[in-house]
Amino acid sequence: MNVSFEQGPIRPPSEAKSLLIRVTRNCPWNKCAFCRCYRGTKFEIRSIEDVKEDIRCARRIADDIRSLSWKMGEGGSVSRAVVAGIFANEALFNDSYRSIAAWLYFGGESVFLQDANSLVVKTDDLAQVISFIKEAFPSVTRITSYCRSKTAARKSREEFETLRDAGLSRVHIGMETGYDPLLAFIRKGVTAAEHVAGGRNVVEAGISLSEYIMPGLGGERWSREHAVETARVMNEINPDFIRLRSVQAIPGTELYRMMDEGQFIPLSDDDMVREIRLFIENLDGIESTVVSDHILNLLEELEGKLPEDRERLLGIIDRYCDMPEEKRRVYQLGRRRGIYRRLDDLDERRTYDALKDIVDRYRNTEPDAFERDLKAIMYNYI
């Protein structure tokens, strides 16, 4: 099938089941020290008609897939058998068919507007796109987008209300940190005050807000300030979600170069966990849900709603910190290899003993290589 529509490179992990509609190409800022996703690319706002044509194309593909379901005896339902048939036949079905098949299999209810900051588009134009999506796919109940805090601060609350009324239900903002010297250091192009102003505009317009922070971003130099000031900014915004994204200095980024030159000294896993504890301790007077839904996060099970789950979250951190060093190293290895997801996973004895043998070999032969090899594994996830 040659019918296809354009899709960008990334989306939030929480949008894994969303249909991706590309409204803009690349990133209008594209200077953050930790990011290499859009390096060497030019930012473009796609024409509304081009985006609408992609939406029409997605609808035609959805109709084709449902027709295929009837031919397969699945009654129009996009079942596991239908999806498997499409994914197994790469010669006949392209990436667009595979994307739509997976989306319909998971319910066909959510759409994510790509790329890095689609809210930079004029409000009326974006509202038109959102409305067109809802017309083409009546099953859609949630439409979301990335947005920079500076963009959100420049839009009026009334503009966000227009987008809400059109069908925009959630905005994802990469805050990274609320500490101004660190924001300048990582070239984020925004201030803590703009983080607050943008976040409040979204919240007060009645749109769900996910704010992303990067534990470890301040390195050894600014760990405490990063935790405390980021919590202060979150307290002023009170977003629906606070999502943790542990920092990783990626080769080819400015942050990696600064690490090589000694300007950025990364935290160990243990110190990053302690930083997260300090951050959660300083969250006060808000009703946000803390989520640790990323493969680079050591403690994936850190999820809960404030304030009622605060002590449970701190208890998970304390449980990790109170474990003997050997047990912490076993957990780190198991987590980085994708074996462990919760501290309780340590109770499975056979796996624990196998991982402990590896940790012991490192300790007895190359103790300095343990951290290095864990980081090499993490690079492969990015």
C-alpha positions in Angstrom: 0.0 0.0 0.0 1.5 3.3 -1.1 -0.8 5.6 0.9 1.1 7.3 3.7 1.3 10.3 5.9 4.2 12.2 7.6 5.3 11.4 11.1 8.1 13.0 13.2 10.8 11.3 15.3 9.6 11.4 18.9 6.7 11.6 21.3 6.3 11.2 25.1 6.3 7.7 26.5 2.8 8.2 27.8 1.7 8.8 24.2 2.8 5.4 23.0 -0.7 4.5 22.0 -1.5 7.8 20.3 -1.8 8.5 16.6 1.0 10.9 15.6 -0.1 13.9 13.5 2.8 16.1 12.4 1.8 19.8 12.6 5.4 21.2 12.8 8.7 19.8 11.8 11.6 19.8 14.3 12.2 22.3 17.1 12.0 26.1 16.9 14.5 26.5 19.8 16.9 23.5 19.2 19.6 24.8 21.5 19.2 22.7 24.7 22.6 21.3 25.8 21.2 17.9 26.6 19.3 17.2 23.4 20.5 16.1 20.0 17.2 15.0 18.5 16.8 17.9 16.0 20.4 19.0 15.5 21.1 20.1 12.0 17.4 20.4 11.1 15.3 23.4 10.2 12.1 24.3 12.0 9.0 24.5 9.8 5.3 25.1 10.4 3.4 22.8 8.0 0.5 24.3 6.1 -2.9 23.6 7.5 -4.0 22.0 4.2 -1.0 19.6 4.3 -1.8 18.6 7.8 -5.4 18.1 6.9 -4.4 16.0 4.0 -2.4 13.8 6.3 -5.5 13.4 8.6 -7.6 12.4 5.5 -4.9 9.9 4.6 -4.9 8.5 8.1 -8.7 8.1 7.8 -8.4 6.3 4.5 -5.8 3.9 5.9 -8.1 3.3 8.9 -11.0 2.5 6.6 -8.7 0.1 4.5 -7.7 -1.7 7.7 -11.3 -2.2 8.8 -12.1 -3.5 5.3 -9.2 -6.0 5.7 -10.7 -7.0 9.0 -14.0 -7.9 7.4 -12.1 -9.9 4.7 -10.2 -11.8 7.5 -13.5 -12.7 9.2 -12.8 -10.3 12.2 -16.0 -8.4 11.7 -14.4 -5.0 11.2 -12.6 -5.2 14.6 -8.9 -4.4 14.5 -7.9 -7.5 16.4 -4.5 -9.0 17.2 -4.8 -11.2 14.1 -5.4 -8.1 11.9 -2.4 -6.2 13.4 -0.2 -9.3 13.1 -1.1 -9.7 9.4 -0.2 -6.1 8.7 3.1 -6.1 10.6 4.1 -9.4 9.0 3.6 -8.2 5.4 6.1 -5.3 5.0 6.0 -5.6 1.2 2.3 -4.7 1.2 1.8 -2.4 4.2 4.1 0.6 5.0 4.8 2.3 8.3 1.7 4.4 8.1 -0.5 1.3 7.9 1.4 -0.2 10.8 1.0 2.9 12.9 -2.7 3.1 12.3 -3.2 -0.6 12.9 -1.5 -0.4 16.3 -3.4 2.8 17.1 -6.8 1.2 16.3 -5.9 -1.9 18.2 -5.3 0.2 21.3 -8.7 1.9 20.9 -8.0 4.8 18.5 -8.8 7.3 21.2 -5.7 9.5 21.6 -3.8 11.8 19.2 -0.4 13.5 19.7 0.5 16.6 17.7 4.2 16.6 16.6 7.0 17.8 16.8 8.7 19.6 19.6 6.4 22.6 20.1 3.3 22.6 17.9 1.6 25.2 20.1 3.9 27.8 18.4 1.3 27.6 15.6 -1.3 30.4 15.5 -4.1 29.5 17.8 -6.9 29.6 15.3 -4.9 27.5 12.8 -4.2 24.9 15.5 -7.8 24.9 16.7 -8.8 24.2 13.1 -6.4 21.2 12.9 -7.7 19.8 16.3 -11.4 20.2 15.2 -10.6 18.4 11.9 -9.1 15.5 13.7 -12.2 15.1 15.8 -14.4 15.3 12.7 -12.3 12.6 10.9 -12.1 10.4 13.9 -15.1 10.7 16.2 -13.6 8.0 18.4 -10.8 10.4 19.6 -11.3 11.6 23.1 -7.8 13.0 23.9 -5.5 15.3 21.8 -2.1 16.4 23.2 1.0 18.3 22.3 4.5 19.3 23.4 4.9 23.0 24.2 7.8 25.2 25.5 7.1 27.2 28.7 8.1 30.4 26.8 5.4 29.7 24.2 2.8 28.9 26.8 3.7 32.1 28.7 3.2 34.2 25.5 -0.2 32.7 24.7 -3.1 34.2 26.6 -5.3 32.1 28.8 -8.1 32.9 26.3 -6.1 31.3 23.5 -5.6 28.1 25.6 -9.4 28.1 26.3 -10.0 28.3 22.5 -7.7 25.2 22.1 -9.4 23.4 24.9 -12.8 24.0 23.4 -11.5 22.7 20.1 -10.4 19.5 21.8 -6.9 20.0 23.1 -6.8 18.0 26.4 -3.2 17.8 27.5 0.0 19.8 27.1 3.5 18.3 27.8 6.2 20.8 28.9 9.8 20.0 29.4 10.7 22.1 32.4 13.9 20.2 33.1 14.7 22.5 36.1 13.3 25.5 37.9 16.7 26.8 38.9 17.7 29.9 36.8 21.5 29.4 36.8 21.0 25.8 35.6 18.5 26.8 33.0 21.1 29.2 31.6 23.8 26.6 31.8 21.8 24.1 29.7 20.7 26.8 27.3 17.0 26.1 27.9 16.1 29.6 26.7 13.5 30.2 29.5 13.4 31.4 33.1 11.8 29.9 36.2 9.3 32.8 36.1 8.3 31.9 32.5 7.9 28.2 33.6 5.4 29.4 36.2 3.6 31.8 33.9 3.3 29.2 31.0 2.3 26.4 33.3 -0.4 28.5 35.1 -1.9 29.5 31.7 -2.4 25.9 30.8 -3.7 24.8 34.2 -6.1 27.8 34.5 -7.5 27.2 31.1 -8.6 23.7 32.2 -6.1 21.8 30.1 -4.2 18.8 31.7 -0.5 19.7 32.2 2.4 17.2 32.3 5.7 18.9 33.5 8.9 17.0 32.9 12.0 17.4 35.1 15.5 15.9 34.8 16.9 14.5 38.0 20.7 14.8 38.0 20.7 17.7 35.5 22.6 20.0 38.0 25.3 17.4 38.4 27.4 17.6 41.6 27.6 21.4 41.4 23.9 22.2 41.6 22.1 19.1 42.8 20.5 20.6 45.9 19.6 23.9 44.2 18.1 21.9 41.3 15.9 19.8 43.6 14.7 22.6 45.9 14.1 25.3 43.2 12.4 22.9 40.8 10.0 21.9 43.6 9.3 25.5 44.4 8.4 26.2 40.7 6.2 23.0 40.7 4.4 24.2 43.8 3.5 27.4 42.0 2.2 25.6 38.9 0.4 22.6 40.5 0.5 20.5 37.3 -1.6 17.4 36.8 1.6 15.3 36.3 5.3 15.6 37.3 7.3 13.2 35.2 10.8 12.2 36.0 13.4 11.9 33.2 16.9 11.1 34.6 19.6 13.0 32.8 22.0 11.2 30.5 24.8 13.1 28.8 24.6 11.8 25.2 27.5 11.8 22.8 27.1 14.6 20.3 25.5 17.0 22.7 26.8 20.1 24.4 26.2 18.5 27.8 28.5 15.6 26.8 31.2 18.0 25.8 30.8 19.9 29.1 31.1 16.6 30.9 34.3 15.8 29.0 35.7 19.2 30.0 34.8 18.9 33.6 32.1 21.5 33.6 29.4 18.9 34.3 30.1 16.1 36.8 27.3 13.5 36.7 25.7 12.2 39.8 25.9 8.5 40.7 22.7 6.5 40.8 22.7 6.7 44.6 23.1 10.5 44.6 20.4 10.9 42.0 18.0 9.0 44.1 18.8 11.2 47.1 18.2 14.3 44.9 14.8 12.9 43.9 14.0 12.5 47.6 14.9 16.1 48.3 12.7 17.2 45.4 9.7 15.2 46.6 10.2 16.4 50.2 9.9 20.0 49.0 6.7 19.5 47.0 4.0 21.2 49.1 0.4 22.2 48.7 -0.1 20.6 45.3 -2.2 17.7 44.0 0.1 16.5 41.2 0.8 12.9 40.3 4.5 11.9 40.3 5.4 9.5 37.6 8.7 7.7 36.9 7.8 6.3 33.4 11.1 6.2 31.6 13.7 3.4 31.1 16.5 5.6 32.3 14.9 6.1 35.8 16.3 3.8 38.4 13.2 3.6 40.5 10.3 3.1 38.1 7.9 2.4 40.9 7.9 6.0 42.1 4.4 6.8 41.1 1.7 8.3 43.3 -0.6 11.3 43.9 0.3 14.1 46.2 -0.2 14.7 49.0 -1.6 11.3 50.1 1.2 9.2 48.6 4.1 11.3 49.7 5.2 9.1 52.5 4.9 5.9 50.4 7.1 7.5 47.7 9.7 8.6 50.2 9.5 5.1 51.8 10.5 3.5 48.4 13.5 5.8 48.2 14.5 5.1 51.8 14.1 1.4 51.2 16.6 1.6 48.3 19.0 3.9 50.2 19.0 1.6 53.3 19.9 -1.5 51.3 23.6 -2.7 51.6 25.8 -1.4 48.9 26.0 -4.9 47.3 22.3 -5.2 47.0 22.0 -1.7 45.5 24.6 -2.6 42.9 22.6 -5.8 42.0 19.5 -3.8 41.6 21.2 -1.2 39.4 22.6 -3.9 37.2 19.2 -5.7 37.0 17.4 -2.4 36.2 19.8 -1.3 33.5 19.6 -4.7 31.9 15.8 -4.4 31.8 15.3 -7.3 34.3 14.1 -5.4 37.4 11.3 -2.9 37.5 10.6 -2.8 41.3 12.6 -3.3 44.4 10.5 -6.4 45.2 12.0 -8.0 42.1 15.2 -8.5 44.2 13.3 -11.3 46.1 13.6 -13.7 43.2 16.7 -15.6 44.3 17.9 -17.2 41.2 18.1 -13.9 39.3 19.6 -12.1 42.2 22.3 -14.7 42.6 23.2 -14.5 38.9 23.4 -10.7 39.0 25.4 -10.8 42.2 28.0 -13.1 40.5 28.5 -10.4 37.9 28.7 -7.6 40.5 31.3 -9.7 42.4 33.4 -10.1 39.3 33.5 -6.4 38.8 34.4 -5.8 42.4 37.2 -8.3 42.2 38.7 -7.5 38.8 37.5 -4.1 37.5 35.7 -2.1 40.2 35.9 1.2 38.2 34.3 -0.5 35.1 31.0 -1.1 36.8 29.6 2.5 36.4 31.2 2.8 33.0 29.5 -0.3 31.7 26.1 0.6 33.2 26.3 4.0 31.4 27.1 2.2 28.1 23.9 0.1 28.5 21.9 3.3 29.2 23.3 4.9 26.0 21.7 2.1 24.0 18.3 3.0 25.3 18.4 6.5 23.9 
